[in-house]
């Protein structure tokens, strides 16, 4: 009978140990996630800077021993502006970005324009925007990053050859941006995970592009980003919804 008196205490002790283990595992998981995010962010920074730097090196090599004309100077200036844009983007992560009235149509075309001239000719970009301007509060540095991430993912999904179509529309309350591709598509299982930090289907990916895109759209612009549809073997369409 005396031994039975200790049973509740044993149960309480076991429960306390389990709670402590759970808390420890939770904190460890959070710490590991943060470390993964920061490491991935550093890798993403290098990746973002890689395109303009490589382009600048190629232009410099081409122009060596030649007379610089206006066309080449303009291309070099685009890459230098790109470096400045990337620096602004990473400087705004972690802080509250300033939103300004911007013409969404122009922002989309500017983002696509840079990628289009530096992508394979096998990738065909189509941008459909309404005739009327769609003006809404944006941080164009960060929002262009979202569009570029979606386009780069589309290029990867198509193995560097296919069609990317961007359709912009609006009603009285919302603006919509649909980014579709003719790539390999995604299963329902993958669709549920693609916005998670660290999740990627690429061998060399870090799984940060879409998680950052969601943060920029949802947290900074109070909008929504989601998979509108995806059919394996046919392609995927992402939709962004912004308040006007």
N, C-alpha and C positions, 0 to 999 in steps of 0.2 A: 504493500500500500504506500509506503514511504517513497518507493521508486516512482510511483505514478505521479507524485507531486512535482517531480522534476520534468515530466513530459512537456507541459506548456512552456517551461523555460527553454527547453531544448528546441521546441518549435520556433519560439521567438528568436533564439540565437541563429538558427538556420535561416530564418526569414531575413534577419538583419544582415547576415553575410551575403545572401543573395542580392539584397538591395544595394549593398556596397559594391558588389561585383558589377551589377548592372550600371550603377553610376560611373564606375571606373571605365567600363567598356564604352559607355556613351561619350564620356569626355575624351577617351582615346580616339574614338571614331571621328569626333568633331575636330580634334587636333590634326588627325591624319588628312581629313578632308580639306582643312585650311592649308596645310602644307602642300597638298596636291594642287590646290587652286593657285597658290603663289608660284610654285614651280612651273605649272602649266602656263600661267600668265607670262612668266619670263620667256618661256619657249614661244608663246604666241607673239610676244613683242619682237623676238628675233625673226620669226616667220613674216610678220607684217613688214618689217624693215627690209627683209631680204629682196623683195621684188623691185622696189625703187633703187636700191643700192646696186643690184645686179644690172639693172637697166642703165644707170648712170655709168657704171664701169664699161658697159658695151658701147655706149655713145662716146665715151672718152677715147676708147681704143679706136673707134671708127674715125674720130675727128683728129687723131694724132697725125700731124703733118699736113692737115687740110685747112682750108680757110673756112672759118665758122660762118654759116649763113643763118638767116632768120628762122628757117624751119627747124634746124637742129637745135638752135638756142631755145626755141619754144618747147621742144620735147624735153630738154634738160630741165627747163624751168618747171614743167609739170611734175617731174620726179622730185625736184627740190620742194615744191609745194606739198607733194605727197608725204615726204618725210616730216614736214612741219605739221601736217594733219594728223599723222600717226602719233607724234609727240603730244599733240593736244588731246587725242583720245585717251591715251593712258594716263595723262595728267588729270583727267576728269573722273576716272574710275575711283570709287570710294568717296567722292564728294557729291554734293548736290549740284547738278549742272544747270546752267542758265538756259531757259527756253525762250526763243524769240519767234515772232511771226515769220514764217517761211512759206514760200510757194512749194508745196509738196512735189508737184510735177517737175520743177527745176531741180530739186534735191535728188530725186530718183534718177533723172537723166544724167546728172553730173556724176553720181556714184557709178552708174553703169558705163558711162563714157570712158572712164579711166580703165576699167577692167576690159572693156571691149577692145581697145587698142593694144592691150598687152596679153590677150588670150589667143589661143589657137584659132586659125581661120575656120577650123572645123566646128567651132562653137558659134552658133548663130543667135544673136540677141535681138529680141523684138520687144519694144516698149510702147505700150498704148496708154496714152493719158488723155483726159478730156480737154476740150478746147478752153474751157474756163479754168482760171487759176483756183487751186485749192490751198487756201492760206490757213495755217494752223500753227500752234506753238510747238517748235521743235528745237532740239539741239542738233544742228546738221552734222557736226563732227561725229557724234555718236550714232545718229540714225543712219548716216551713209555707211557706217561700219556694219550695221545690221543687214542692209541690202547687200553689201559686198560678201558678208559671211554666207548668206543664203545662195548667192550666185556661185561662190567658190564651192560650196557643198554640192550644188547642182552639177558643176563641171566635173567634180570627182565622181558623182553618181553616174555620169554619162561616160566616164573614162575618157574625157577630153574631146568628145565629139557628140553633137546633138543640138537641140533647140532649147533656149531659155526664153520664156515669155513672161513679161511683167505687165500686169494690167492694173491701172489705178482708176478708182471710181469713188463716188461720194454721194451721200444724201444730206439732208439738213442737219443730222446729228453726228454722223461718222464718216471717216474716210477709210477706204479699203485698198490694200495693196496685196495682190495675188502674184506669187512668184512660182511658176511651174517649170518643170523640166521633162525631158524625155529619157530619163535615166532608168536605173534598175528598180526603183521603187523600194518600199519598206514593208515588212510584215507588221501586223498589229502589235506584236510583242515589242518590236524595236520602236515603234511609234510612241509607246508609253514611256520609253526611257531616254529619248533623244535630248530632252532638255535638262537631264540630270548632269550635274558637274562631274566630270571624269568619265562619262560614258561616251564611247566612240566605237565605230565599226571599222575605222582605218587603222592600219598597222602602225603608222607613225603619228597618229592623232593623239591629242590630249583631252579631247572632249570638253573644250571650253567655248568653242564658237557659238553654239546654239544656247548654252546656258547664259553666256554674256548677252546674246541677242535678246533673250527673254527678260533679263534684268533691265536692259536699256529700254525695252518697249513697255514692260509692266511697271517697274519701279520708278523710272525716270519720266516716262511719258504717259503713264496711267492708261496704257492700252492693252491689247491682247495679241499674242502670237500663237498660232497653233497649226497643226497639219489639217488642211482642208480636206485633202484626200491623198491617198497613195495606193497605187496598184503595182504589185510586183511584176517586173518585166515591162512596165509601160511608163511609169514616171510618178512624180510627186508634186503636190502643190501646197505651199505654205501661204497662210493668210495672216496679214497684220491689220488690226482694227485700231484706229486712233480717234479720239474725241476731237470734234471740230471746235 
